[in-house]
Amino acid sequence: MHKPTIQDVARLAGVGVGTVSRVLNNHAAVRDSTRQTVLSAIHQLDYVPNPHARRIAGGKSYTISILLPVVTTEFYVRLLDGLEAAFQEARYDVAIFPLLDRARLERYLGSHTLAYQADGLVMATYNLTQMFTDNRLRDQQPVVLVDAYAEGVDCARMDNHLGGVLAGEFVAQQAGHLYAIWVETELDQVFTSRVFEERSAGFHKSLTAAGRCTTAELTSSFDPHAARTVAARFLDGAEFPATVFASADLLAGAVLDEAQARGLKVGTQLKVLGFDDQPWAAARGLSTLHQPVEAMAYEAATLLLSRLSGHRGPPRVRTFEPKLVLRSSTGPSSTGEAK
């Protein structure tokens, strides 16, 4: 009989090798149920870890590094769910690296840092290619961008320009004053994103085509308290009837909260359109642009896994389209999927 290996434990437990390693090292970032499953497999196989083993046999870590701006918003929780679902099916674990400032970025992108010791790399939302020499990604391992686009690399992206167009077409049809609230396009002056620039471009394109313009536009960060403050400032200066396009559901939810606190009639006196279709949006009657976040993330993972399996073809781009979903926040008659 051969001596049990860490791969045997991972297969029996139905997890990635990285998860087994974290259990062996008593790492906190493991669910109790998963920990018990792994420990049970270890006991069943009578596996004894080799304290001197530095790398997985075959030179693979069976781990994927995920670099993303933050991990605290609903969008990124859903994005991680989609990525992890695909990677876990392929028995890969994930290591998450939030990029919060320039020092962390430079540390993570160093050639010998932990992020680059994984078998593959996922970069989310922010186009980090400008941070590399000659705008070229390192070729130490396969890379995929999700919720972003760059030439020369596999990408799974949302058509945010189309989403802005759909939002603008709908808002332009509404009577009264028109407003917009945008998400900041820079994080800590380091990372630039085209996501909200594309939504804004599409939105204004539709308004211009319809001969309309906004009365005012505001900007907010993703912080819930900041979003509520901006929502209050918007309503302080708003002229009614009004329609507002909030470029993320988090911002739209803050507007709904503030409007409710002021006793405003949402759907008539004030119409609110969001973007994302977060899980809570339907319950709150929020009209929004639905984007299949989990499906986009799953496709990004699939692209990366194909590279790890030997695919050597040219870069591929998978584009997902948002759909306008109308609910009571834009009026009692505007319900259902519009486009």
Number of C-alpha atoms within 10 A of each C-alpha: 3 4 9 14 17 20 18 16 25 21 14 16 21 17 21 24 24 22 26 25 15 14 20 14 9 11 11 10 10 14 11 11 9 16 21 14 19 24 18 15 20 23 12 11 15 13 16 12 13 9 6 6 8 8 9 14 11 6 9 12 18 20 23 28 21 22 24 20 18 17 17 11 13 14 19 19 15 19 23 21 16 21 26 21 16 19 21 15 12 15 20 21 21 22 14 15 19 15 22 15 14 14 9 13 19 13 14 18 16 12 13 10 12 14 22 18 17 21 21 24 24 23 22 26 20 24 19 21 18 13 15 11 9 8 12 15 18 14 7 13 15 21 25 27 29 28 25 21 25 18 12 12 17 24 29 25 24 22 18 27 22 18 28 27 21 22 28 27 20 19 28 24 12 14 11 14 20 24 20 23 24 20 19 15 18 13 17 11 9 14 20 17 18 18 22 18 18 17 24 22 17 21 27 20 17 21 21 13 12 14 9 16 16 15 13 14 14 15 17 21 17 16 13 15 12 15 22 21 15 21 25 18 13 20 17 9 9 18 16 15 16 22 29 24 27 28 28 22 25 25 29 27 23 21 28 23 14 20 17 12 9 11 8 14 15 22 22 17 15 24 24 29 29 30 29 23 24 21 10 11 20 15 8 13 20 29 31 32 29 20 21 19 27 20 18 24 28 22 21 28 28 18 23 25 21 12 17 15 8 8 11 9 7 9 13 14 20 16 15 17 16 23 21 23 21 26 24 20 25 26 19 13 10 15 16 12 14 12 10
